[in-house]
Amino acid sequence: MWWPYAVAAAAAAAYAMRPRHKYKVPVRQSWTLRALNALLWPSCLLQDYGGISVPRVGKMLRWPLSLPRLMAEAERRTKLSDWARDESFPGLYEVAVARLNETRPTPVGRLIAFDYLMRRLMTRLQVIERSQRKPDPQYIPRAPIVVMGLPRTGTTFLHRLLALDPDNRCPETHELLDPLSKRPLHKRIKYWDSKLNLMKRLVPHLEQIHDLGAREAEECLLALSVDVPLLPPTFRHLVRHCVASGTFPSLQRAYSLYRRQLEFLAAEKGENKRWALKCPAHLPYVSDLLKEFPDARIVWTHRDPRESIPSLCSMFRTFADMGERGPIDLEAIGREQVSFWGAACDRALNVECCDVAYADLVKDPVAVVKRVYAACDLTVSPQFERALESHLATRTRSVRHSYSLGEYGLDGDAVRARFSGYAEAMRSRGVVV
């Protein structure tokens, strides 16, 4: 019976010789992630085709996603129902859910999408409810330092240096994930560290891109996502939506709710320190930010887009690795990121800020921090300077993050041309990018 082997060999040869898109690549999955997906597939099949809801994980594995079901579940868990609907909510959540439903998520991808969206919706209900109370003037954020810039330009590095100043207050990861938690602090830290450590095991190359930890100073995306879901599973889809529509939606309501979250966090600790905030996504929305934080001191980090953009693309590819079956269209990722962030830079060119070159930040971080403080009419205290020097002396370099323009279908000259207005504006301000 030789013919079954011949048929199998011919099928294998045909599969190997099938036409392939140069930039469509398979997802990168660790063995841990593959094993977990394999364990969850039977539950997905029972849910999708048998109509059988598996205990504990059934609701989270159900696909396609439904925003009304997610909202109903958030109401059930919080026992709250006031959504304070506005021009951005739930409209952009609907866009994100619709885009997610167009993907081919793995079982883990279903869990991740459900978990992220559900927790942000629960937090929105809690923040809206708490916001009905009159704010305490003692804890209203005043003159925060806000770091922004293209992603992968040193925003995280600079922000975590600012976190070393005892006079600064930076939101930590666990606070942004659950700003109104009633759990004791040590239980919060343990819970969120376990979640983040699981993510690191599932996608080991994630740590090459961004350090994760419950007590780390973290960026503002999670807090803004109570109104607009700028989350790992959905951010790329909202970028695609903005590129396709040629518009940037307003985030003023998101910043208003963010300001309230900062008030809650300050009141919880009974302290009113100066906030130091950070997020690349502030770049296209800095005008909305300044409406809520009119006295904010803006710091803009700069790096050659031919270096920062492929690094960013690699990050979005990693998010796809976490939850999609693939193949991943790297060319689409590259094209969309260039379009979105090129327009983002153009929208921020007139903002008054302190400019920081990535090369200067890497070369002499302490000097850059002192220059930032001088621009903000602040002084680096001896205690802060000692903390900076101690941190930098013991800091270990992370594993090298590898990426290139070519793998995302990008050409250096074309990228440079798209960001030419930004580069020219920076040159006039003495910054080379």
N, C-alpha and C positions, 0 to 999 in steps of 0.2 A: 504494500500500500504506500507507494511513493508519492502519489499525486497530492495528498493533503499538504505534504511538506513543500512541494513545488508551488502550490497555490499560496501558502503562507509566505514563502520566500518572494514570490512575485508581488504580493501585497506589500510586504516590507520594503521592497525596492521601489515600488510606486510611491509609497508614503515618503521615503527618503528623497525622492526626486521631485516631489510636489513643488509647485511655484511658491516662493517665499518672498514676503515683503522684507526688504533690507532692514527696516527699522522696527518691525514687529517682533518682539522677543518674548520668550517664556518668562514667567515669574520666577524669582529666586526664593526658594522655600527651604528652610532648615528641616532636618529630619524630625525635630520636635513638632514643627508646624504641620508637616505632612501627616504625622501620626495622629495629631489632634483632629485634623480634617477628616481622616479616614474613620476615626471613632464617631464623629458627628454625622457623617453622611447618611447612615441608616435612619437617624432621627429626622433629617431633612426629607428623605424619601417618604417616610411615614406621614410627615406633615403635609408635603406637597401633593402626593398622589393618593394617600390613604385617608386623608382627613383626620388623622389621629394626632392629637396634641400630646407630645411627650412631656411628662412631668418636669417642672423646674425650668427647662430650656425651650419648651414648645413655643411660647410667644416670641422668644428672641430669634428663633430659627425660621419663623413664618415669613414667606416671601411671596409676592412682592410686598415691600414696605407700604404701610398706609399711615399717613400723617394723622387722620382722625383717630385711628386705633392707638397710635403712640400718645396722642394728647389725652385720650380717655384713660390710658394706663397711667400716665403721669398724674392725672386728677385722682385716680383711685389710690395711688401710693401716697400722695401728699394730703389728700382730703381737701384740696383747694380747687377752685374752678375759674378764677378771674385771670384771663390771659392778657388783658389790656392790649387788645389788637391795635395795630398801627400800620403805617404805610409800608413797613418792612416785614412785619410779622402778621400772619404766618406766610406771607407771599414767598419769601426767600427760602423758608423751610420747605415749602411745596416744590420749589425748583430743585432743591437739593435731593429731596426724596425721589422726585421724578427721574433725575439723572442717575441716582443710585440704582433705581429699578431697571435702567438700561444696561447696567453692567452684569457681569456673570460672577457673582460673589461666591467664594468658598463658604463652607459652614462657619469657619472662624470669621470670615468677612461679614457674614450676617450678624454674628454675635457682636462684633466690633461696631458695626453701623448702628445696631439697636441700642447698645450700651451708651455710646457717645450721644446720640440724639435724645434718648430717654432721660439721661442725667441732666442734659442742658434744659430740657423742657421742665423737668422737676424743679431745677434751680430757678428757672424763670418764674414759675408759680410762687415759689418761696420769696423771691426778691420782690415781686409785685406786691405780695401780701405785706411784707415787712415795710415796703416803701410807703404804705398808706399812713404810717406814723410820721409825725413831724421830725425832720432831721435835727440832730443835735449840732448846733453851730460849732461846738468845740471840735468836732471830728470831720468837718467838711474839708476835703483836700485843698490845699493852697500851694501854688507855685511848684507843682511837681516837676521833676526832671524827666523828660520823655525822650528815650532813644529810639530812633527810627532809621530806616535806610533800606536799600535793596536787601533781600534775604541773602545770607552767607557773606555779609560784609563786616562781621565782627560785632554785631549788635549784642549777641548773648555774652561774649567775652567782656565787653565794656559794661554791660548791665550787672554782671556778677562781680565786677570790680567795684562798682558803685554800691553794691549790697554790703561790702565790707565796712562802709562808713557807719559807725554806731548812730549817727544822726539821721541816717536814711532808713526808710521802710520799703522793702520790696515785697510784692505779693509772692508767696511760695506756692509751689505746685499744688499741694493739698488744699490750700485756701482757695485757689482758683477753681479747682475741681468741685469743691463743696464749701462755698463761703459761709453758709449758715449751719454748718454741722454742729450738733449738740453732743457729739462724742468727746470723751477726754482726748487731749492732744496726743498722748502716746498711742492711743488706739487708732486715731486717725492716721498717724505716721506709719504705723505698722500695716494698716490696711492698704494704704495707697502705695507704699513701697512694695508690698507683695504683688499688687496689680502691675506696677511698672517693671518689676523684675521678671514677671511672666512675659511681658511684651518684649523685653530684651532677649529672653530665651527663644521666643518664637521667631524674632527677626534680629539676629545678632548684628548685622551690619547697620542697624539703626543707630547704635552708639558711636559709629564712625562719624555720624552727622550731627547728633545732638545729645548732650549729656542729660540723663533723666534721673530724677530723685524727688521724693516727696518734700524735702526741705530745701530744694534748690530754688533760687529766685527764677521765676518763669515769666514768659511773655503774656500779653493781655488777651490773646485769642480766645481762651476758654471763657473769660468773663464777657467778652463781646458776643460770644456765641449764644448767650441767652436770648438774643434778638436775631442774629444772623449766624447760621452754622458754619463758621470758619474753622472746621475741624479736620483732622487728618483724613477721614474717609470722604469728606465732602468738599474741601477747599478747592481741589483741582476742578471739580464739577462747577463750582461757582465762578472760578476763573474762566472756564469755557463759556459759561452763560454770559459773563460780562463782555468777553471778546466777541461772541456771536451777536449780542445786542448792541455793542458799541457804546454802552453806558455804564456808569458806576452808580449803584443805588446809594441813597443816603444812609449813613450810619449814625445820625445824630441821636436817635432814640437808643441805639446800642450804647453809645457813650454816656448817655444820661443814666442808664441802668448800671453801667460800669462804675460811674461815680458813686452811686448809692452802695454798690458792693464794697468799695473802698471805705466808705463811711462805716459800714457794718463791721468790717475787719478791724478798723482803728478803734471803734467803740468796744469790741470784744476784748482787746488788750488794754484798753484804757489809756492809750497813748496817741499823741497827735504829731508824729514825726513827719518829716518831709518825705513824700512818696517819690521813689525812683521807678519808673515804668519803662517798658520796652516792648516793641512789636514792629516788625517790618510792615505789617498791614496798615499801620498808621499813615504810611507814605501817601497813598492815594486819598486818604480820608482826613488829612491833617486839618482841613478847614472845619470839618465836623467836630474833631477833637477840641479845637480851640474855642468852639462855641460853648462847650461844657467846662473846659479848663482854660479860660482866657488868659491866665497868668502863667501857663505852662512854659517851661524853658526847653526848647526843642534842640536835640543833638542829632545831627544827620551823619551817619557813617557812610564812607564812599570806598568803592573798589571797582576796578575795571569790570564792566558787565561781561566781558569775554571770559572772566574767571568766575564771577558770582553766579551768572545765569546757568551754566552747566552744573554747578554745584547744587543749585536750587532744583534743577531738573532731576538730579540724582535723588534728592529728598522726596520729590513727588513719585518717582519710580518706586522708592522704598515703601511709601504709603500704599501703592498698588500691590506690591509684593505681599503686604500684610493681609489683604482681604480679597484679592481678585484671582480668578483662574487664568486670566490672560487669553491671548497674548497681549502685551502692553505695547501701544503705539508710541515709541519714543519720539518720533518726528512730530506727532501731534502735541506731545508735552512741550517739546522745545519751541514750536511755533507759538503756542498759546502763552507760554511764559514770557517770551520776548514781547509779544503784543501787549499783554496785560501790564507788565512792569515798566515797559517803555512809556505807556500812557500814564502810569502811576507817577513816574519821575516828572513828567511834564506838568502834572497837576500840582506838584509841590515846589516848583522852582522859585516861587515868590515868597516862600515862608521865611521869616526871620529865624535864624538858627545858628548853632555852633557847628562848623564842619569839621569832621574827623576823617582823615585818610586811613584806610586799613593798614597800609604799610607803616605809617607812623605808630599806630596802635600796637602792632606786633613788635616793632623795634623798641619802643620805649613807652610802655603802658603808663607808668607813673607820671611821666611828663605830659602825656595826653590827658590823664585825669585832672592834673593841675590846671591845664589849659581850659578844659571843660568847666571846671569850677570857677575859674577867673571870668569866663564868659557869662556864667550864671550869677556873678557877684557873690560868690561863695569862697571860702578858704578851706584848703585841705588841712585838717587838724593833725598834730603830731601823732595822735593815736591812730587815725585813719592811714597816715603814711606808713607807720610801722606795720599795720595790718596788710597793706598792699605789698610791701617788700617781703613780709613773711610768706604771704600767699604765693607770690611769684617765685620765690626761692624754692618752694616745695611743690610747685605745680608740675604735674607730669603731662607730657604731650600725648594726645589721643592717637589712636591708630590712624594712619594716613587715609584720607578719603579720596578715592580715585574717581575721576570723571573727565570727560572731554567734550568739546563742542560737537565734534564729528559724530559721536554716537547718538546725538539727538537731532541729527540732520541740520545742524546749524553751521553757518559760515562766519568766520570772525569779522570779515569786512561788512557783511550784512548786519550783524549785531551792532557793530560800531556805528553803522549808518543810522540804525533805528534810535540809538541813544546819543546821537550827535548833538541834539539840542541840550540835553542834560550835560554832556561833556563840555560843551562850549560855555554853558552857564557856570559850571564849576571852575573852569579855567579863569573866568573873570573874577572869581572869588579866591583864586590862588590855590585851588585844589586840582591835582592831576588825577584823572581816572581813565 
